[in-house]
C-alpha cells in the first residue's frame, strides 16, 4: 500500500508543530517548507522520524523551487501566514502572493489543496482579514481540488498567539489589562481538535470544494478568558478594565505614532464567533474549555 504524502507550509508554527506530530502518528509522509536551517533542524529533532519526515529550506514568496519541492505530489496543507502578531506589511506578501505562488505550483503538480484560513475572513474588519479573504479567492479560483478551513482562536500547549501573549503578560507584570470592558466574544478551538479536523479533510475527498468555519463549542468573553488565564498563572494579578470608550482613546493615541500597530490591535479586538460551526461534522469529543485553558497556560 502506497504511503500517503503531504506537503506542509508553516510547519514551525504553533499549529504546524502539532499538525506534523498528528500526521506522523498516522504514518503519513510529511515534507515541510522551512525558512532556515535552524528551524529545519529543530523540527527534525522534534519529529525524529527520518523515514516519514523531511524538510525543504525555501521562501513561500519566491515561486522558484516550489514546483520542485512538490514533485512527489500528494496533498498541500497550507498553514503559513503573516498573522496580526506580525508586521502588517507582510499580509499581502505572505498571505496573498505566497498563496498565489503555491497554488500555481500545485496546479502544475495536480495536488489537492487544504487551505487554513481564519475566521477573520468571515467578517473582514482590517487588513489581516482582507488578506485571508483574498487568499481564499485565489484558492477557489485556482481550479484545484481544495478545502478551506476558517479556524477561530486556536489555543493549547505551546501557544505563542493571542492567549499565550496575554498569559505571559499577566505572569510577567502581574497586571491583567482587559480592553473593551472584556465584552468581545470568542469561540476558542483546541489545537488538537483543529489538527483532527485537518486530518479528516485530508482523508476524505468528499469534503472538497467547501469553506468550513471551525470553532470550539463554547462561546466566552475576553473578560472570562483573562479571568481563567489569571487563575492559571498562579500569581496574584490586578485586573485593569478599560471601558470601550477608554479603549478607543488608547487605540487613537497609539495610532498617532504607530498606525499599523493600532490597526492590528483593533482587528484583534473583534468578536471571533462562527456563524455556522462545522466542528460537529467531525465527531470530536466535547472539551471542558476552562480546564483545557488551565492545563495549557498554567505556570
C-alpha positions, 0 to 999 in steps of 0.5 A, a space after each residue: 500500500 502506497 504511503 500517503 504524502 503531504 506537503 506542509 507550509 508553516 510547519 514551525 508554527 504553533 499549529 504546524 508543530 502539532 499538525 506534523 506530530 498528528 500526521 506522523 502518528 498516522 504514518 503519513 509522509 510529511 515534507 515541510 517548507 522551512 525558512 532556515 536551517 535552524 528551524 529545519 533542524 529543530 523540527 527534525 529533532 522534534 519529529 525524529 522520524 527520518 523515514 516519514 519526515 523531511 524538510 525543504 529550506 525555501 521562501 513561500 514568496 519566491 515561486 522558484 523551487 516550489 514546483 520542485 519541492 512538490 514533485 512527489 505530489 500528494 496533498 498541500 496543507 497550507 498553514 503559513 501566514 503573516 498573522 496580526 502578531 506580525 508586521 502588517 506589511 507582510 499580509 499581502 506578501 505572505 498571505 496573498 502572493 505566497 498563496 498565489 505562488 503555491 497554488 500555481 505550483 500545485 496546479 502544475 503538480 495536480 495536488 489537492 489543496 487544504 487551505 487554513 484560513 481564519 475566521 477573520 475572513 468571515 467578517 473582514 474588519 482590517 487588513 489581516 482579514 482582507 488578506 485571508 479573504 483574498 487568499 481564499 479567492 485565489 484558492 477557489 479560483 485556482 481550479 484545484 481540488 481544495 478545502 478551506 478551513 476558517 479556524 477561530 482562536 486556536 489555543 493549547 500547549 505551546 501557544 505563542 498567539 493571542 492567549 499565550 501573549 496575554 498569559 505571559 503578560 499577566 505572569 510577567 507584570 502581574 497586571 491583567 489589562 482587559 480592553 473593551 470592558 472584556 465584552 468581545 466574544 470568542 469561540 476558542 478551538 483546541 489545537 488538537 481538535 483543529 489538527 483532527 479536523 485537518 486530518 479528516 479533510 485530508 482523508 476524505 475527498 468528499 469534503 472538497 470544494 467547501 469553506 468550513 468555519 471551525 470553532 470550539 463549542 463554547 462561546 466566552 468573553 475576553 473578560 472570562 478568558 483573562 479571568 481563567 488565564 489569571 487563575 492559571 498563572 498562579 500569581 496574584 494579578 490586578 485586573 485593569 478594565 478599560 471601558 470601550 470608550 477608554 479603549 478607543 482613546 488608547 487605540 487613537 493615541 497609539 495610532 498617532 505614532 504607530 498606525 499599523 500597530 493600532 490597526 492590528 490591535 483593533 482587528 484583534 479586538 473583534 468578536 471571533 464567533 462562527 456563524 455556522 460551526 462545522 466542528 460537529 461534522 467531525 465527531 470530536 469529543 466535547 472539551 471542558 474549555 476552562 480546564 483545557 485553558 488551565 492545563 495549557 497556560 498554567 505556570 
